[in-house]
Amino acid sequence: MAAGVHPNSKLSIRLISKSIIKAKNSNTPPSVLPLSNFDHLSGRYPVTIFYAYSKPSTGDFNSVVNTIKTSLAETLVHFFPFAGRIVPNPESGEPEILCNNEGIELIEACADVSITNLNFYDLNDSVKEVMLPFTTEIPLSVQVTGYACGGFSIAWNFDHLLADGNGFIRFLFLWSELARTGRIPAMPNHDRSIFRPRSPPSYGPLLDRTFTACTLHDVLAMPRNDISLKRMYYIHGSCIDRLQETVKKGGGVERTRTEAVSAYLWKALARSLGETDTKCRMGWLVDGRPWMVSEQGEDLSDYIGNLVSMAVGEASTRELKEGSLSYVAGLVAQGIAEVKNKDHFLELLDWIECRRPEMVLARILLGLQGPAMVVSSCHNMPVMATDFGFGSPRLGTFYTVLDAIGAGYVNLVSSGREDGSWFVFAILWPRLALELESDPEQVFLPITLDCLGL
């Protein structure tokens, strides 16, 4: 199937049933889980994670649904906040999680086409068409869809206040492990109280340059900047290796895979802007778990919540186009290095505390500072390790139901293959999509069924 060609542009998706799944045998009395300042930074954005699976070697769609229901009820015992509701605090009005086990929404659906008929290159023509409306008042919903070929897909819709990408993936990984083995290999940590601002607060000028207090009106009024396409790409592992080698030869310094691909993408963005010499920004979501520890000195790899910051780099389009890949990778590494430390995350806690109860957001996301891209790198997370007993997924990707945002966005996910290849979810300008897809280096390949092994 050629990229961009969808033989069934009007999918027929039929709702089978909706149900509420609650934590199994839970007699825990309702409790309130206050949010941390890191949660306030992430806001109420809807996040979707979509997986596509081939036909199971054993069992049918009913077997899949029954396994999902049973294992989810058991998993929610350990993820009790996910079965609650987000409510306003009666005094401050700020959101908090009411852990009352009202449950999550599970949607069963079926499609009249094979899963191989879905055009995953254009996610608005596939994932968006598959997803049925979900109840927004419920912070977590799951849609399981069966296809005519016997394959199935699972789409999870999260409220971002529950967790960040790392937390979501941890939840899915532990859930699938329990479904397949009958046990959960590690206990999640939901304790937000470990992130307390200092008194008196202390932070440097980097925080004011990176973040801003804003209103809902500011968010709704952000310029859309023609960022309208939602695309899925595939990057061969050999391409990433080649970019890293080019960077090292050009400057003698070895950069990470994320830094090398970010440099390539940043240069492509600058080229797509034509002859205009303007400031061009790139942001990177940085996970704070490696840099923060609990008061007892425990690592936070199992922390479920929001714990990310934004690193930002800035350069002129001329500088990016004329500079070598090694030079631009150095700019990337420099920007990320400013955030990859404990002091930064402690300062971020304090900065947000000084602005509560106002909404806070990374400036780059508002689209007010010129063309910008944000990179989220999840390739070191077990995104594709979600085998519920019916085989590993062929595709795993993040998605959003938001029509547009103020900056371009890419999410880098390991394909799960030994060759080091990546899946890339992208929200971008048409001119940047054209630049990437017409590049002779063919780094960002429009995804096809061959890439997915379907």
Stockholm file with secondary structure:
# STOCKHOLM 1.0

chainA/1-454         MAAGVHPNSKLSIRLISKSIIKAKNSNTPPSVLPLSNFDHLSGRYPVTIFYAYSKPSTGDFNSVVNTIKTSLAETLVHFFPFAGRIVPNPESGEPEILCNNEGIELIEACADVSITNLNFYDLNDSVKEVMLPFTTEIPLSVQVTGYACGGFSIAWNFDHLLADGNGFIRFLFLWSELARTGRIPAMPNHDRSIFRPRSPPSYGPLLDRTFTACTLHDVLAMPRNDISLKRMYYIHGSCIDRLQETVKKGGGVERTRTEAVSAYLWKALARSLGETDTKCRMGWLVDGRPWMVSEQGEDLSDYIGNLVSMAVGEASTRELKEGSLSYVAGLVAQGIAEVKNKDHFLELLDWIECRRPEMVLARILLGLQGPAMVVSSCHNMPVMATDFGFGSPRLGTFYTVLDAIGAGYVNLVSSGREDGSWFVFAILWPRLALELESDPEQVFLPITLDCLGL
#=GR chainA/1-454 SS CCTTCCSCSSCCEEEEEEEEECCTTCCCCCEEECCCHHHHHHTTCEEEEEEEECCCSSCCHHHHHHHHHHHHHHHTTTCGGGGSEEEECTTTCCEEEEECCCCEEEEEEEESSCGGGSCTTBGGGTHHHHCCCCCTTSSEEEEEEECTTSCEEEEEEEETTTCCHHHHHHHHHHHHHHHHHSSCSSCCBCCGGGCCCCSSCCCCHHHHHHEEEECHHHHHTSCCTTCCEEEEEEECHHHHHHHHHHHHHHHSCCCCHHHHHHHHHHHHHHHHTTTCCCEEEEEEEEECTTTCBCTTSCBCTTBCSCCEEEEEEEEEHHHHHHSCHHHHHHHHHHHHHTTSSHHHHHHHHHHHHTTTTSEEEEGGGGTCSSSEEEEEECTTSCTTCCCCSSCCCSEEEEECCCSCCSSEEEEEEECSSTTCCEEEEEEECHHHHHHHHHCTTCCSEECCHHHHTC
#=GC SS_cons         CCTTCCSCSSCCEEEEEEEEECCTTCCCCCEEECCCHHHHHHTTCEEEEEEEECCCSSCCHHHHHHHHHHHHHHHTTTCGGGGSEEEECTTTCCEEEEECCCCEEEEEEEESSCGGGSCTTBGGGTHHHHCCCCCTTSSEEEEEEECTTSCEEEEEEEETTTCCHHHHHHHHHHHHHHHHHSSCSSCCBCCGGGCCCCSSCCCCHHHHHHEEEECHHHHHTSCCTTCCEEEEEEECHHHHHHHHHHHHHHHSCCCCHHHHHHHHHHHHHHHHTTTCCCEEEEEEEEECTTTCBCTTSCBCTTBCSCCEEEEEEEEEHHHHHHSCHHHHHHHHHHHHHTTSSHHHHHHHHHHHHTTTTSEEEEGGGGTCSSSEEEEEECTTSCTTCCCCSSCCCSEEEEECCCSCCSSEEEEEEECSSTTCCEEEEEEECHHHHHHHHHCTTCCSEECCHHHHTC
//
